[in-house]
Amino acid sequence: MSKTALVVGVTGQDGAYLARHLLHQGYRVVGTSRDAQMASLTRLECLGIVSDVEILSLAPSDFRSVLKVVSSTLPDEIYNLAGQTSVGLSFEQPVECIESISLATLNLLEVIRFLGGSIRFFSAGSSECFGNTGDLPATERTPFQPRSPYAVAKAAAFWQVAAYRDAYNMYACTGILANHESPLRPKRFVTQKIIEGVRSIKAGSQSKIQLGNLDIWRDWGWAPDYVKAIHLMLQSDSPSDFLIASGKTVSLRQFAQLAFAVAGLDISDHLESLDSLMRPSDLAYSSMDPSLIFQRLGWKTSFTIEAIVSKMYFNELY
């Protein structure tokens, strides 16, 4: 019989791509959103899988809601990809951030423990937890130094997963995800803001893009690649935490330069940095070493940053 996967947060970028991947692997996929009847299924529709995914309502920060859904679906695997996803928004809504990430993770872990059985659990972590990495790329052994409410919440969720794995012998693990992009990214993310802005400038409907700090450095990857790593993590004989990244770091300025180059435009004519758009606290430099997941699971990213920017600009979903 096919496995059942419960994808918490199935309507987001990662949830939609993961659902598609799991369906191709022969899974029954049950996805959740806070309100199934009102949820936007646009991403599932874009990927052509909206009719293949069962959508249920689930409030991750409500223990009773989590218990009801998990006990009724009895999944083999649970992927928690829900919660607040924006570092910038976490400064404006820190309480909601903590509840949607840390409390939600705790509820899922506790429900799995309460029900017993052999449910395997994946939690989406974040490379933001490392803070500024400096000259040495972060690995799975690098200490966390979170600098935003979002990173604090993700760090708390990481240690909750580790504690339950050790205390109750649960198959639970965290994928520490570096930034990963696709055309399904919401417009509030800076990468998508750049892509949309460049398209508008090219079309003549906009003259400039206004951004905050252009001199931040990040490891940007391709989201459809990363969900394959997420799935692989739950297929291993024993649970382990892995860093999921490309191993290549570029600046936001370079990302923007690549986007303007794809459109055949001169960046100096159309991009400006404004102090008013700066975050209260930001990571200057973040670099990752994903060699462990390649050694243990054989996974590595398939696309360069140039290819990722091009695929986003031309709206190539895969």
C-alpha contacts under 8 A as a table, 3 or more apart, distances in Angstrom:
res1	aa1	res2	aa2	distance
2	S	26	G	6.24
2	S	27	Y	5.50
2	S	28	R	6.63
3	K	26	G	7.59
3	K	27	Y	5.10
3	K	28	R	6.16
3	K	75	P	7.50
3	K	76	D	6.03
3	K	77	E	7.94
4	T	27	Y	5.66
4	T	28	R	4.67
4	T	29	V	5.92
4	T	30	V	7.34
4	T	74	L	7.68
4	T	75	P	4.85
4	T	76	D	5.38
4	T	77	E	6.68
5	A	22	L	7.83
5	A	27	Y	6.65
5	A	28	R	6.28
5	A	29	V	5.07
5	A	30	V	6.14
5	A	75	P	5.40
5	A	76	D	6.01
5	A	77	E	4.85
5	A	78	I	5.83
5	A	79	Y	7.47
6	L	29	V	6.22
6	L	30	V	4.88
6	L	31	G	5.75
6	L	32	T	7.60
6	L	70	V	7.98
6	L	73	T	7.86
6	L	75	P	5.92
6	L	77	E	6.26
6	L	78	I	4.74
6	L	79	Y	6.22
7	V	10	V	5.43
7	V	15	G	6.47
7	V	19	A	7.24
7	V	29	V	7.23
7	V	30	V	6.20
7	V	31	G	4.69
7	V	32	T	6.35
7	V	78	I	6.03
7	V	79	Y	4.90
7	V	80	N	6.32
7	V	81	L	7.12
8	V	15	G	7.40
8	V	31	G	5.90
8	V	32	T	4.99
8	V	33	S	6.95
8	V	78	I	7.40
8	V	79	Y	6.01
8	V	80	N	4.89
8	V	81	L	5.64
8	V	82	A	5.63
9	G	12	G	5.99
9	G	15	G	5.68
9	G	31	G	6.86
9	G	32	T	5.62
9	G	33	S	5.68
9	G	80	N	6.88
9	G	81	L	5.21
9	G	82	A	4.18
9	G	83	G	7.55
10	V	13	Q	7.95
10	V	14	D	7.40
10	V	15	G	3.84
10	V	16	A	5.35
10	V	18	L	7.99
10	V	19	A	7.00
10	V	31	G	5.00
10	V	32	T	5.82
10	V	33	S	6.83
10	V	81	L	7.44
10	V	82	A	7.77
11	T	15	G	5.81
11	T	16	A	5.70
11	T	31	G	7.82
11	T	32	T	7.74
11	T	33	S	6.91
11	T	39	A	7.55
11	T	40	S	6.88
11	T	41	L	5.95
11	T	42	T	7.73
11	T	43	R	6.40
11	T	44	L	6.74
12	G	15	G	5.12
12	G	16	A	5.95
12	G	43	R	7.10
12	G	82	A	7.83
12	G	184	L	7.99
13	Q	16	A	5.49
13	Q	17	Y	6.39
13	Q	43	R	6.98
13	Q	182	S	7.81
13	Q	184	L	5.37
13	Q	185	R	5.96
13	Q	223	A	7.75
14	D	17	Y	5.23
14	D	18	L	5.89
14	D	81	L	7.01
14	D	223	A	6.68
14	D	224	P	7.75
14	D	227	V	6.66
15	G	18	L	5.13
15	G	19	A	6.00
15	G	81	L	6.35
16	A	19	A	5.13
16	A	20	R	6.33
16	A	43	R	6.16
16	A	44	L	5.56
16	A	47	L	7.57
17	Y	20	R	5.18
17	Y	21	H	6.28
17	Y	47	L	7.76
17	Y	223	A	7.57
17	Y	224	P	5.89
17	Y	227	V	6.67
18	L	21	H	5.02
18	L	22	L	6.07
18	L	224	P	7.66
18	L	227	V	5.26
18	L	228	K	7.39
18	L	231	H	7.76
19	A	22	L	5.13
19	A	23	L	6.09
19	A	29	V	6.47
19	A	31	G	7.90
19	A	53	V	7.53
20	R	23	L	5.18
20	R	24	H	6.33
20	R	47	L	7.28
20	R	49	I	6.64
21	H	24	H	5.17
21	H	25	Q	6.40
21	H	227	V	7.57
21	H	228	K	7.20
22	L	25	Q	4.88
22	L	26	G	6.48
22	L	27	Y	5.46
22	L	28	R	7.89
22	L	29	V	7.09
22	L	231	H	7.86
23	L	26	G	5.11
23	L	27	Y	5.10
23	L	28	R	6.75
23	L	29	V	6.70
23	L	52	D	7.92
24	H	27	Y	7.41
28	R	53	V	7.76
29	V	52	D	7.61
29	V	53	V	5.44
29	V	54	E	6.51
30	V	53	V	5.75
30	V	54	E	4.66
30	V	55	I	6.01
30	V	56	L	7.35
30	V	73	T	7.88
31	G	53	V	6.43
31	G	54	E	5.89
31	G	55	I	4.85
31	G	56	L	6.30
32	T	36	A	6.97
32	T	55	I	5.42
32	T	56	L	4.84
32	T	57	S	5.57
32	T	58	L	5.77
33	S	36	A	5.42
33	S	39	A	6.48
33	S	55	I	7.24
33	S	56	L	6.50
33	S	57	S	5.24
33	S	58	L	5.73
33	S	59	A	7.47
34	R	39	A	7.57
34	R	57	S	5.19
34	R	58	L	4.95
34	R	59	A	5.04
34	R	60	P	7.79
35	D	38	M	5.48
35	D	39	A	5.78
35	D	56	L	7.69
35	D	57	S	4.90
35	D	58	L	7.02
36	A	39	A	5.18
36	A	55	I	6.01
36	A	56	L	5.40
36	A	57	S	4.71
37	Q	57	S	7.87
40	S	43	R	7.91
41	L	44	L	5.35
41	L	45	E	6.16
41	L	50	V	6.99
42	T	45	E	5.01
42	T	46	C	6.12
43	R	46	C	4.96
43	R	47	L	6.36
43	R	184	L	6.56
44	L	47	L	5.20
44	L	48	G	6.21
44	L	49	I	5.46
44	L	50	V	4.84
45	E	48	G	4.93
45	E	49	I	6.11
45	E	50	V	5.18
46	C	49	I	7.93
47	L	50	V	7.77
47	L	317	L	7.79
48	G	51	S	7.92
49	I	52	D	5.21
49	I	53	V	6.64
50	V	53	V	5.77
51	S	54	E	7.74
56	L	69	V	7.68
58	L	65	S	5.72
58	L	66	V	6.27
58	L	69	V	6.86
59	A	62	D	5.47
59	A	65	S	5.83
59	A	66	V	6.76
60	P	63	F	7.09
60	P	65	S	7.09
60	P	66	V	5.97
60	P	100	S	6.84
60	P	103	L	7.82
60	P	104	A	4.64
60	P	105	T	7.66
60	P	107	N	6.98
60	P	108	L	7.46
61	S	99	E	6.13
61	S	100	S	6.02
61	S	103	L	5.70
61	S	104	A	4.49
61	S	107	N	6.80
62	D	65	S	5.38
62	D	66	V	6.44
62	D	104	A	7.54
62	D	107	N	7.37
63	F	66	V	5.17
63	F	67	L	6.12
63	F	107	N	5.42
63	F	108	L	7.82
63	F	111	V	7.65
64	R	67	L	5.09
64	R	68	K	6.11
65	S	68	K	5.21
65	S	69	V	6.40
66	V	69	V	5.40
66	V	70	V	6.09
66	V	107	N	6.93
66	V	108	L	6.57
66	V	111	V	7.09
67	L	70	V	5.37
67	L	71	S	5.85
67	L	111	V	5.71
68	K	71	S	5.45
68	K	72	S	6.10
69	V	72	S	5.23
69	V	73	T	6.14
70	V	73	T	5.36
70	V	74	L	5.64
70	V	75	P	6.90
70	V	111	V	7.65
71	S	74	L	5.36
71	S	115	L	7.45
75	P	78	I	6.67
75	P	119	I	6.61
76	D	118	S	7.12
76	D	119	I	4.96
76	D	120	R	6.31
77	E	119	I	5.45
77	E	120	R	4.64
77	E	121	F	5.88
77	E	122	F	7.83
77	E	234	L	7.60
78	I	119	I	7.12
78	I	120	R	6.19
78	I	121	F	4.86
78	I	122	F	6.19
79	Y	121	F	6.06
79	Y	122	F	4.78
79	Y	123	S	6.29
79	Y	124	A	7.87
80	N	105	T	7.51
80	N	121	F	7.68
80	N	122	F	6.06
80	N	123	S	5.06
80	N	124	A	6.23
81	L	123	S	6.85
81	L	124	A	5.62
82	A	100	S	7.49
82	A	101	I	7.40
83	G	97	C	7.14
83	G	100	S	4.54
83	G	101	I	5.05
83	G	104	A	7.80
84	Q	90	S	7.44
84	Q	96	E	7.67
84	Q	97	C	5.53
84	Q	100	S	6.19
84	Q	101	I	6.80
84	Q	150	Y	7.68
85	T	150	Y	7.65
86	S	89	L	5.19
86	S	90	S	6.26
86	S	150	Y	7.32
86	S	189	F	7.41
87	V	90	S	5.19
87	V	91	F	7.09
87	V	148	S	6.77
87	V	149	P	7.49
87	V	150	Y	5.48
87	V	151	A	7.63
88	G	91	F	5.74
88	G	92	E	7.25
88	G	279	R	6.63
89	L	92	E	5.15
89	L	93	Q	6.09
89	L	94	P	7.96
90	S	93	Q	4.98
90	S	94	P	4.90
90	S	96	E	7.92
90	S	97	C	5.73
90	S	148	S	7.18
90	S	149	P	5.51
90	S	150	Y	5.41
91	F	94	P	5.61
91	F	148	S	6.95
91	F	149	P	6.25
91	F	150	Y	7.90
91	F	280	P	7.78
93	Q	96	E	5.56
93	Q	97	C	6.20
94	P	97	C	4.90
94	P	98	I	6.26
94	P	149	P	5.65
94	P	150	Y	7.50
95	V	98	I	5.23
95	V	99	E	6.22
96	E	99	E	5.14
96	E	100	S	5.88
97	C	100	S	5.32
97	C	101	I	6.16
97	C	149	P	6.96
97	C	150	Y	6.26
97	C	153	A	6.92
98	I	101	I	5.43
98	I	102	S	5.34
98	I	103	L	6.71
98	I	149	P	7.28
98	I	150	Y	7.35
98	I	152	V	7.96
98	I	153	A	5.11
99	E	102	S	5.72
99	E	103	L	4.77
99	E	104	A	6.36
100	S	103	L	6.26
100	S	104	A	5.46
101	I	104	A	5.33
101	I	105	T	6.08
101	I	153	A	5.97
101	I	154	K	6.59
101	I	157	A	6.84
102	S	105	T	5.26
102	S	106	L	6.32
102	S	153	A	5.36
102	S	154	K	6.70
102	S	156	A	6.03
102	S	157	A	4.85
103	L	106	L	5.07
103	L	107	N	6.22
103	L	157	A	7.97
104	A	107	N	5.13
104	A	108	L	6.35
105	T	108	L	5.22
105	T	109	L	6.23
105	T	123	S	7.42
105	T	157	A	6.03
105	T	160	Q	7.64
105	T	161	V	7.83
106	L	109	L	5.15
106	L	110	E	6.04
106	L	157	A	7.30
106	L	160	Q	6.68
106	L	161	V	7.99
107	N	110	E	5.13
107	N	111	V	6.09
108	L	111	V	5.20
108	L	112	I	6.23
109	L	112	I	5.19
109	L	113	R	6.21
109	L	121	F	7.96
109	L	161	V	7.32
109	L	164	Y	7.14
110	E	113	R	5.00
110	E	114	F	5.98
111	V	114	F	4.93
111	V	115	L	6.08
112	I	115	L	5.31
112	I	116	G	6.04
112	I	117	G	7.85
112	I	119	I	6.76
113	R	116	G	5.22
113	R	168	Y	7.45
113	R	170	M	7.72
116	G	119	I	7.85
118	S	170	M	7.83
118	S	171	Y	7.55
119	I	171	Y	7.20
120	R	170	M	7.58
120	R	171	Y	5.03
120	R	172	A	6.02
120	R	234	L	6.58
121	F	171	Y	6.22
121	F	172	A	4.59
121	F	173	C	6.44
121	F	234	L	7.40
122	F	172	A	5.95
122	F	173	C	5.27
122	F	174	T	5.81
122	F	175	G	7.27
122	F	230	I	7.53
122	F	233	M	7.82
122	F	234	L	7.01
123	S	157	A	7.93
123	S	158	F	7.71
123	S	161	V	7.62
123	S	172	A	7.69
123	S	173	C	6.23
123	S	174	T	4.68
123	S	175	G	6.41
124	A	174	T	5.84
124	A	175	G	5.40
124	A	176	I	6.56
124	A	177	L	6.89
125	G	154	K	5.70
125	G	155	A	7.54
125	G	157	A	7.62
125	G	158	F	6.54
125	G	174	T	5.79
125	G	175	G	5.41
125	G	176	I	4.32
125	G	177	L	5.76
126	S	129	C	5.96
126	S	151	A	7.10
126	S	154	K	6.35
126	S	155	A	8.00
126	S	175	G	7.67
126	S	176	I	4.73
126	S	177	L	4.74
126	S	178	A	6.13
127	S	130	F	5.78
127	S	131	G	7.81
127	S	176	I	5.68
127	S	177	L	5.63
127	S	178	A	4.97
127	S	179	N	7.68
127	S	243	L	7.82
128	E	131	G	5.68
128	E	146	P	6.55
128	E	147	R	7.81
128	E	151	A	5.39
128	E	178	A	7.65
129	C	144	F	5.25
129	C	145	Q	5.89
129	C	146	P	4.52
129	C	147	R	7.51
129	C	151	A	4.78
129	C	152	V	6.85
129	C	154	K	6.79
129	C	155	A	5.84
130	F	133	T	6.60
130	F	138	A	7.15
130	F	142	T	7.11
130	F	143	P	6.59
130	F	144	F	4.41
130	F	145	Q	5.02
130	F	146	P	5.99
130	F	286	S	7.99
131	G	144	F	6.87
131	G	145	Q	4.94
131	G	146	P	5.22
131	G	147	R	6.06
131	G	283	L	6.05
131	G	286	S	7.13
132	N	145	Q	7.79
132	N	283	L	5.45
132	N	284	A	6.17
132	N	285	Y	5.31
132	N	286	S	5.56
133	T	136	L	6.22
133	T	137	P	6.14
133	T	138	A	6.20
133	T	285	Y	6.23
133	T	286	S	5.25
133	T	287	S	6.25
134	G	137	P	7.31
134	G	285	Y	6.28
134	G	286	S	7.15
134	G	287	S	7.77
136	L	287	S	7.57
137	P	286	S	7.55
137	P	287	S	4.77
137	P	288	M	4.62
137	P	289	D	5.46
138	A	141	R	7.66
138	A	142	T	5.53
138	A	287	S	6.25
138	A	288	M	4.76
138	A	289	D	5.76
139	T	142	T	5.33
139	T	243	L	6.79
139	T	288	M	6.49
139	T	289	D	5.43
139	T	290	P	6.93
140	E	241	D	7.34
140	E	242	F	6.37
140	E	243	L	6.11
144	F	155	A	7.21
146	P	149	P	7.93
146	P	151	A	4.97
146	P	152	V	5.41
146	P	155	A	7.33
147	R	151	A	6.38
147	R	152	V	7.19
147	R	281	S	6.72
147	R	282	D	7.16
147	R	283	L	7.49
148	S	151	A	5.17
148	S	152	V	6.19
148	S	281	S	6.95
148	S	282	D	7.80
149	P	152	V	5.01
149	P	153	A	6.14
150	Y	153	A	5.22
150	Y	154	K	6.27
151	A	154	K	5.05
151	A	155	A	6.02
152	V	155	A	5.11
152	V	156	A	6.23
153	A	156	A	5.16
153	A	157	A	6.26
154	K	157	A	5.04
154	K	158	F	6.14
155	A	158	F	5.03
155	A	159	W	6.49
156	A	159	W	5.37
156	A	160	Q	6.24
157	A	160	Q	5.00
157	A	161	V	6.29
158	F	161	V	5.32
158	F	162	A	6.39
158	F	174	T	6.32
159	W	162	A	4.92
159	W	163	A	5.96
160	Q	163	A	5.10
160	Q	164	Y	6.23
161	V	164	Y	5.33
161	V	165	R	6.09
161	V	172	A	6.14
161	V	173	C	6.33
161	V	174	T	7.08
162	A	165	R	5.13
162	A	166	D	6.25
162	A	172	A	7.47
162	A	173	C	7.14
163	A	166	D	5.29
163	A	167	A	5.89
164	Y	167	A	5.07
164	Y	168	Y	5.56
164	Y	169	N	7.20
164	Y	170	M	6.50
164	Y	172	A	7.58
165	R	168	Y	5.76
165	R	169	N	5.06
165	R	170	M	4.54
165	R	171	Y	6.26
165	R	172	A	5.63
165	R	173	C	7.68
166	D	169	N	5.45
166	D	170	M	7.26
167	A	170	M	7.96
171	Y	238	S	7.11
171	Y	239	P	5.51
172	A	239	P	6.06
172	A	240	S	7.91
173	C	233	M	7.81
173	C	239	P	5.69
173	C	240	S	5.64
173	C	241	D	5.24
174	T	240	S	7.51
174	T	241	D	4.94
174	T	242	F	6.78
175	G	230	I	6.71
175	G	233	M	7.85
175	G	241	D	5.78
175	G	242	F	5.16
175	G	243	L	5.90
175	G	244	I	6.36
176	I	241	D	7.39
176	I	242	F	6.04
176	I	243	L	4.58
176	I	244	I	5.81
177	L	180	H	7.76
177	L	243	L	6.13
177	L	244	I	4.87
177	L	245	A	6.36
178	A	219	D	6.12
178	A	220	W	6.75
178	A	221	G	7.37
178	A	243	L	7.65
178	A	244	I	6.18
178	A	245	A	5.15
178	A	288	M	7.69
179	N	218	R	7.18
179	N	219	D	6.05
179	N	220	W	4.85
179	N	221	G	6.18
179	N	245	A	7.66
180	H	220	W	5.26
180	H	221	G	4.30
180	H	222	W	5.16
180	H	223	A	4.97
180	H	226	Y	7.44
181	E	184	L	7.78
181	E	185	R	6.32
181	E	191	T	7.65
181	E	220	W	6.92
181	E	221	G	6.08
181	E	222	W	5.20
181	E	223	A	5.22
181	E	308	I	7.50
181	E	312	M	7.95
182	S	185	R	5.70
182	S	222	W	6.27
182	S	223	A	5.87
182	S	224	P	7.69
182	S	308	I	7.42
182	S	311	K	7.58
182	S	312	M	5.71
182	S	317	L	6.79
183	P	192	Q	7.54
183	P	311	K	7.69
183	P	312	M	5.00
183	P	313	Y	7.80
183	P	315	N	5.55
183	P	316	E	6.97
183	P	317	L	6.19
184	L	317	L	7.65
185	R	189	F	6.92
185	R	192	Q	6.31
186	P	189	F	6.00
186	P	192	Q	6.83
187	K	190	V	7.51
187	K	192	Q	5.25
187	K	193	K	5.53
187	K	196	E	7.80
188	R	192	Q	7.16
188	R	193	K	6.52
189	F	192	Q	5.51
189	F	193	K	6.15
190	V	193	K	4.84
190	V	194	I	6.16
190	V	211	L	7.99
191	T	194	I	5.19
191	T	195	I	6.37
191	T	255	F	7.79
192	Q	195	I	4.97
192	Q	196	E	5.97
193	K	196	E	5.26
193	K	197	G	5.90
194	I	197	G	5.04
194	I	198	V	6.06
194	I	209	I	7.11
194	I	256	A	6.41
194	I	259	A	7.41
195	I	198	V	5.25
195	I	199	R	6.26
195	I	259	A	6.44
195	I	309	V	7.98
195	I	312	M	7.03
195	I	313	Y	5.84
196	E	199	R	5.15
196	E	200	S	6.23
196	E	313	Y	7.90
197	G	200	S	5.07
197	G	201	I	6.16
197	G	206	Q	7.30
197	G	208	K	7.56
197	G	209	I	5.96
198	V	201	I	5.06
198	V	202	K	6.06
198	V	209	I	7.69
198	V	259	A	6.89
198	V	260	F	6.26
198	V	263	A	7.18
199	R	202	K	5.08
199	R	203	A	6.20
199	R	263	A	7.50
199	R	313	Y	7.44
200	S	203	A	4.99
200	S	204	G	6.17
200	S	205	S	5.31
200	S	206	Q	5.34
201	I	204	G	4.99
201	I	205	S	5.90
201	I	206	Q	4.66
201	I	207	S	5.44
201	I	208	K	7.03
201	I	270	H	7.97
202	K	205	S	7.80
202	K	263	A	6.75
202	K	265	L	7.59
203	A	206	Q	7.69
204	G	207	S	7.13
207	S	270	H	6.14
208	K	269	D	7.68
208	K	270	H	4.32
208	K	271	L	5.56
208	K	272	E	7.30
209	I	270	H	6.13
209	I	271	L	4.97
209	I	272	E	6.40
210	Q	271	L	6.16
210	Q	272	E	5.12
210	Q	273	S	5.81
210	Q	274	L	6.64
211	L	214	L	7.15
211	L	271	L	7.69
211	L	272	E	6.39
211	L	273	S	4.94
211	L	274	L	6.10
211	L	277	L	6.28
212	G	273	S	5.17
212	G	274	L	5.28
212	G	275	D	6.20
212	G	276	S	7.22
212	G	277	L	4.44
212	G	278	M	4.66
212	G	279	R	7.67
213	N	216	I	6.47
213	N	273	S	6.49
213	N	274	L	7.70
213	N	275	D	7.78
213	N	277	L	7.70
213	N	278	M	5.95
214	L	251	S	7.14
214	L	252	L	5.19
214	L	253	R	5.00
214	L	273	S	6.87
215	D	251	S	5.84
215	D	252	L	6.12
215	D	253	R	6.24
215	D	284	A	7.15
216	I	251	S	5.40
216	I	252	L	5.80
216	I	253	R	7.95
216	I	283	L	6.70
216	I	284	A	4.77
216	I	285	Y	5.90
217	W	249	T	6.21
217	W	250	V	5.28
217	W	251	S	4.01
217	W	252	L	6.19
217	W	283	L	7.98
217	W	284	A	6.23
217	W	285	Y	4.68
217	W	286	S	5.81
217	W	287	S	7.71
218	R	249	T	5.19
218	R	250	V	5.70
218	R	251	S	6.20
218	R	252	L	7.42
218	R	285	Y	6.55
218	R	286	S	5.15
218	R	287	S	6.39
219	D	245	A	6.76
219	D	246	S	6.50
219	D	247	G	6.65
219	D	248	K	5.56
219	D	249	T	4.41
219	D	250	V	6.53
219	D	286	S	6.85
219	D	287	S	6.00
219	D	288	M	6.84
220	W	245	A	7.56
220	W	246	S	6.98
220	W	248	K	7.50
220	W	249	T	7.10
220	W	250	V	7.76
220	W	305	I	6.84
221	G	225	D	7.91
221	G	226	Y	7.65
221	G	245	A	6.54
221	G	246	S	5.78
221	G	301	T	7.28
221	G	303	F	7.39
221	G	304	T	7.76
221	G	305	I	7.00
221	G	308	I	7.30
222	W	225	D	5.54
222	W	226	Y	6.55
222	W	301	T	7.49
222	W	303	F	6.73
222	W	308	I	6.28
223	A	226	Y	4.99
223	A	227	V	6.49
224	P	227	V	5.64
224	P	228	K	7.04
224	P	318	Y	6.51
225	D	228	K	5.55
225	D	229	A	7.03
225	D	301	T	6.13
225	D	302	S	7.01
226	Y	229	A	5.15
226	Y	230	I	6.43
226	Y	244	I	6.92
226	Y	245	A	7.93
226	Y	301	T	7.45
227	V	230	I	4.80
227	V	231	H	6.24
228	K	231	H	5.18
228	K	232	L	6.17
229	A	232	L	5.00
229	A	233	M	6.27
229	A	244	I	7.15
229	A	299	W	6.33
230	I	233	M	5.39
230	I	234	L	7.25
231	H	234	L	5.70
231	H	235	Q	6.90
232	L	235	Q	5.16
232	L	236	S	6.85
232	L	297	L	7.10
233	M	236	S	5.90
233	M	239	P	7.34
233	M	240	S	7.49
233	M	297	L	7.70
234	L	239	P	7.13
236	S	239	P	6.72
236	S	297	L	7.82
242	F	290	P	7.79
242	F	292	L	7.05
242	F	293	I	5.93
243	L	288	M	7.82
243	L	289	D	7.55
243	L	290	P	5.52
243	L	292	L	7.61
243	L	293	I	6.90
244	I	290	P	5.96
244	I	293	I	7.28
245	A	288	M	6.42
245	A	289	D	7.26
245	A	290	P	5.58
245	A	300	K	7.99
245	A	301	T	7.39
246	S	288	M	7.49
246	S	289	D	7.88
246	S	290	P	6.78
246	S	300	K	7.05
246	S	301	T	5.61
247	G	287	S	6.94
247	G	288	M	5.20
247	G	289	D	5.25
247	G	290	P	6.03
248	K	287	S	7.13
248	K	288	M	7.40
249	T	286	S	7.28
249	T	287	S	5.68
249	T	288	M	7.79
250	V	254	Q	6.30
250	V	255	F	7.07
251	S	254	Q	5.11
251	S	255	F	6.38
252	L	255	F	4.93
252	L	256	A	6.22
253	R	256	A	5.13
253	R	257	Q	6.16
254	Q	257	Q	4.88
254	Q	258	L	6.19
255	F	258	L	5.26
255	F	259	A	6.43
255	F	305	I	7.87
255	F	309	V	7.40
256	A	259	A	5.05
256	A	260	F	6.26
256	A	267	I	7.65
257	Q	260	F	5.22
257	Q	261	A	6.03
257	Q	267	I	6.11
258	L	261	A	4.97
258	L	262	V	6.21
258	L	306	E	6.67
258	L	309	V	6.75
259	A	262	V	5.24
259	A	263	A	6.58
259	A	309	V	6.03
259	A	310	S	7.14
259	A	313	Y	7.14
260	F	263	A	5.14
260	F	264	G	6.13
260	F	265	L	5.04
260	F	266	D	6.44
260	F	267	I	5.87
261	A	264	G	4.87
261	A	265	L	5.79
261	A	266	D	7.20
261	A	267	I	7.90
262	V	265	L	7.73
262	V	310	S	6.44
262	V	313	Y	7.67
266	D	269	D	5.84
266	D	270	H	7.23
267	I	270	H	5.44
267	I	271	L	5.93
268	S	271	L	6.08
273	S	277	L	7.91
274	L	277	L	5.58
274	L	278	M	7.17
275	D	278	M	5.34
279	R	282	D	6.10
283	L	286	S	6.93
289	D	292	L	7.94
290	P	293	I	6.01
290	P	294	F	6.97
290	P	300	K	7.85
291	S	294	F	5.19
291	S	295	Q	6.20
292	L	295	Q	5.04
292	L	296	R	6.07
293	I	296	R	5.18
293	I	297	L	5.38
293	I	298	G	6.53
293	I	299	W	6.03
293	I	300	K	7.62
294	F	297	L	5.47
294	F	298	G	4.19
294	F	299	W	4.64
294	F	300	K	5.81
295	Q	298	G	5.79
295	Q	299	W	7.98
303	F	307	A	5.95
303	F	308	I	6.48
304	T	307	A	5.21
304	T	308	I	6.29
305	I	308	I	4.96
305	I	309	V	6.19
306	E	309	V	5.38
306	E	310	S	6.27
307	A	310	S	5.10
307	A	311	K	6.04
308	I	311	K	5.14
308	I	312	M	6.16
309	V	312	M	5.15
309	V	313	Y	6.13
310	S	313	Y	5.10
310	S	314	F	6.16
311	K	314	F	5.25
311	K	315	N	5.79
311	K	316	E	4.86
311	K	317	L	7.40
312	M	315	N	4.94
312	M	316	E	6.21
312	M	317	L	7.82
313	Y	316	E	7.84
